[in-house]
Amino acid sequence: MFENRWYQDEALHATQNFLLNQKGHPIIAAPTGVGKSIMIAQAMKWVTQTYPGTRVTMLTHVKELIEQDFEKIKMIW
């Protein structure tokens, strides 16, 4: 089982709080090497479970990052 780092938890809780209490599109800004793929996967899982039928799009400009994100999504789900 994967255990989040404290800042990953904070970012995810802030995103969840935003989505539950406000309108708009939240952004998580995080530097290289902090586990953004994990945060993306966990946020996508939470959103699709909390709001069934919701579609999520993840975009990036580098094939390797798409593959990395996909692997983390499979791991989290």
N, C-alpha and C positions, 0 to 999 in steps of 0.2 A: 504494500500500500504506500502511496505517495503522501508525504507530509509537506504542506506549504511552508514557505518562509513567512515571517511576520508581515513583510511588506506586500507579499502576494495576497495574504488574507485581507489586509487593509484595502488594497485596490479592489478586490472582489466585493468586499462589504460595501465600499463606497459606490461601486457600480450598481449593486443590487438596491441600495438605498435610493439612488438616483432614479432607477427605473420604477421603483414602487411609489415614489413620492413626487416625481416631476415629469414633465413632458420634454422630449428632445432626444438627442443622441449622445450618450456619454463617450468620453475618450479617456483611455488609460495611456498616459505617456510614461514610458519606462526605458532606461538605458540598456545598452547591449549587455547580455549575460545575466539578466535577472529572472529569466524564466517566463518570458512573454508567451511562449507557446503553451505552457501550462495554464497561464491565466486566461488565454484565449479559449482553450478547450473547456476549462471549468466554467467560464462565463457563458459559453455557448450551451453547455449542458444545463446550467441553471435556467437560462432564458427559455429554452425549448421545453423544459419540464414545468416551469412556472406559467408559461403562456403557450399551451399546446396549439399547434398549427402555425406557430411563428417560424418564419424562414430567416436564416442567418447567412450572410455573405461574408466571406473572409477573402480579402484581396492582398496580394503582395506582388512585387515585381521580380522576384527571384525564385526560380524553380526549386532550389535547394530549401528555401524557407517554406515553400508550400509543402514539400515532402516532410520537413521537420514538424510543421504544424499538424499535418495529417497523422503522423505517428503519435503525437501527443493526444490528439483527439481520440484515436483508437485506444490508447492507454487509459485515458480518463473514463471513457464509456465502457 
